[in-house]
Amino acid sequence: MAKIIFFQAHPDDLEHKCGHLMHYLATKSKKNHTIKIVSITKGEFGLPGPQYDKFKGNLLAKIRTKELYKAESIHGIPPQNIDFLGYIDGFVPFNTEFIYRIVEYLKKEKPEIIFAPEAMHSWYYHMDHINTGKALFYIIHNNLINFTPILYFYTSLHPNFFFGFKKKDIKTLTYKLIDCHKTQKWLLRYTMIPYQTFTRFAGKKLPGWKFAEPYRRVYFNKKKLYKNKQPLIVRIFTHFFSSLPWTKAKYPQDALLELKMKVRKK
């Protein structure tokens, strides 16, 4: 029985990135799988603007945890298969402590397959996502665990693996999943437009399908490292997306810094 772990930085990240593959593995695959979800944070600051500050922190974390449990129940994934690593939304680091926190988790769980946010060539450059993917890549690449799980990245600009799904599944599954995350509707309703564009484009890469979820398999075998090389256009887009301010979330600490700067100017 294969153990598959889906890593996400925030409680709602997987729904329209891996939702169809997760649903297939959990409910339709003829092979038996143990599926676990790891959320690095509980999304404590996932509301826009200072007018919602009174809800941020532990209260929002509790609400978003319940939203995640509700969404994953659609896949039949129970709460005991969902783990949180205890980091704070907007403050996920890429440092030794974070890396070894994940190392200990992987040593305990020993997954055969891992899904995580794209670490290098992503169209969504939120640093919580990037640092999550970077940590997992670093761990496997540097042999910090005594096994080598297969690693797939989602939100990649250069996918090489696709999971097909039907157009009707967007209404019957995707919208059903994101509707569970009531606190995130302000954001998720806007992401459905690029979601359908990306999945339709990915579907063209998979014969017989109009829609597909795109992933990038990362190779660690020396003979296959060439498959990790990204074309120039992807590297250019990586630089472009990583420089756009709207690809990075705006959190209270940013607002406080801006306020301090204004006070100093006065």
N, C-alpha and C positions, 0 to 999 in steps of 0.2 A: 504494500500500500504506500503510494507516494505521498509525501508531505509537501504541500505547496504553501508558501507564505507570501502574502501580498502586503508590502510596506506602503504606508502613506504618511504624509506629514500632518494632515488634518483629517477629521472624521468624515468629510464628504468627498475626498479626493478621488476615490475609486469608482464612484457611481457612473460617470460618463467617460471613463477611461478604460476600465476593465470590467464593467458590469456584465456584458454579454458572455465573456469568457468565464468569469466567475460563476455565472448562473449555469452555464453548460457543465462545468466541472463539478458543481455541487449537486445538480439535479438530473442531468441527462447523460453524462458520460458513462459508458459501460464499465470503465475501470473505477476502482475504488480510490478515492483521494481523501486525505485529511487536509482540509483547508483552514488556514489561520490568517488572521488579519492583525497587523501591527500598526497602530497609530502612534506616531512619535509624540504628538501633542493632542490635547482635547479641544483645540480651537478656541482657546479662552478669549481671544481678542477679535473674533471673526464677525464683527459688526462695523458698519461704516460710520465714521464721524463721532465727535465727542458727545453728541446728544444721547448716545447709547452707553456711555461709560459706566453708568450705574448697573448695567446688566453684565458687563465684562468681568472676567475673572472666574471664580468658582461657580457662580450661578450659571453662566453661559456654558461652562465646561460640563456641568451636570446635564443641562438640556441637550447639548450636542452629543453627549454619550448616549442618551436615550434615543436620539434621532438615528445614530449609527446602529444601535441594536435593532431598531425597527426596520431600517433598510436592509440589514443583513439577514433578518428573518425571512425576507422574500426569497433569498437564496437557500434558506434552511440552515444558515450558519448561526449557531447559538452563541450567547454572550461569553461562555467559557472558552470559545475559540477566538476571542478578540482581546488583544493585549494593548496596553498603553505604556509607553516608556517614560512618561512623566516630564517631558520637556514642555516649555512654554511657547505658545503660538507666537511666531515672529522672532524667536530667540534660539532657534535650533542651530547649534554651532557645528563647525567642522574642526574638531580638536581630538586630542588623545582620549579624554574622558568619554566623549560621545562614541568614538570608534570602539573602545573596549566595552562600553555598555552593550553595544550591538554584538560584539564578539561573544560575550557571555551568553547572550540570548540565543545566538546561533548554535553555540556549543550545546546548549540545553535542548534545543528543538531539533537540530540536525535535519533541515529541510533538503529535499532533492532539487527543488525549483524555487526561485525567488523572483518576484516582480517588484519593481521599484521605480521611482521617478527618474527620468533621464538625467544623468549627471553632467553631461558635457555639451550635448547638441540638442538643447530643448527649445521648444517654442514658448515655454512658460518658465520664466527665469526667476521665480520666487525662491529666495535663498533657503527657505525651509525645505523645499523640494530638492533643490540642487544638492544641498549638504547631506540629505538623506541618501540620495543616489551615490554621491561621492564616497560616503562612508562605506557603503556596501561594496562598491567597486574596489576601493582601497583594501578592504579586508580580504577579499578573494584574490586580488592581484598579488598581494604581499604574503599570501599563505598564512594568515593569522589564525585560521582554523584548519583542522587536519582533514578536511574534505572539501570538495569543489562543487558546490551547487551550480546548477544552470541559472544564469542571470539574464532576465529580460527587463528592458527599460520601456516604460510608457512615456508619452509626451515627447517622443523623439522626432527630430527633423529628418532622420534618415532610417526609417523602419525597414526591417528585412523579414518580418514574420507578421502574418495577418490572420485574424479570426473573423470569418464572415458571419453576418446575421441579416435577417430580413427587415425590410423597411417598417413593417408593421410592429416589429419588436421595439422600435423607438417609442411608440405609444404604449405598448403593453408592458414594457420593462423599464426602459430608460426614464421616462417621465414618472413612472411609479416609484422608482428608486429616489429620484431627486425630490419628489414631493414629500418624502419622509423628512427631509432636511428643511423644515419650515424656516429656521433662522437664517438660512442661506439663500432663500429665494431671490433676494435682492441681487445676488451675484449669478446664481445658476441659470436664471431665466435668460441672461445675456449670453451665457456660454453655449447655449444650445445652437445658436447660429453657426459659430465656427465648428462646433461638434459635428453637425450634419455635413458641413463642407469637408472636414478632415476625413470622416468615415466614408463619405461617398468617394472621395479621391482614393482612399485606401482600398475600397471595393474594386476599383479598376485594376488593382494589382493582383486580384485573386479571381481566377476564372470561375464564372458561374455565380458570382455574387455582385450585388450593387453597393452593398455597405460592408465595411469591415473595421475592426479595431486594429490599429497599427502598433507594433512593438518592435524593439530592436534587441536581438539576441547579442550578448557580449561574449566574445571568445577569449579564453585564457590559455588554450593550448598553443604553444609556440608556432606550430605548423599552420595555425589558422588565424594568427594575429592580424594578418593582412586584411581580413574581413572586417576588422574594426576601423580601418582607415576611412575617413570621411572625405567626399569630394570637395573641391574648392567652394562650390556654391553653398554647401551646407555650412562650411566654416565661416563664410561671409554672413549667412543668415544668423548663425550663432552669435557672432559679434553684434549684429544689428539688434536682435531680440534682447541680448543681455544689456544693451545700453538704453533701452526704452524704459522710462519711469513707470509706465502703466503696467509693466510686466512684474513689478515688485509691489507687494502689498504695503499699504500705508498704515502703520500702527501707531498707538498712542505715544510711544517713545519718539517717533518722528515729529509728531505735533508738539511735544514738549520742547524738542530741540529748536524747532522753528520759533516757538514762543520766546525762548531764551535769547535767540538771535535778535528778535524784534525789540526786546527789552534793552539789550545792549546798545542797539542803534539809537534808542531814545536817550 
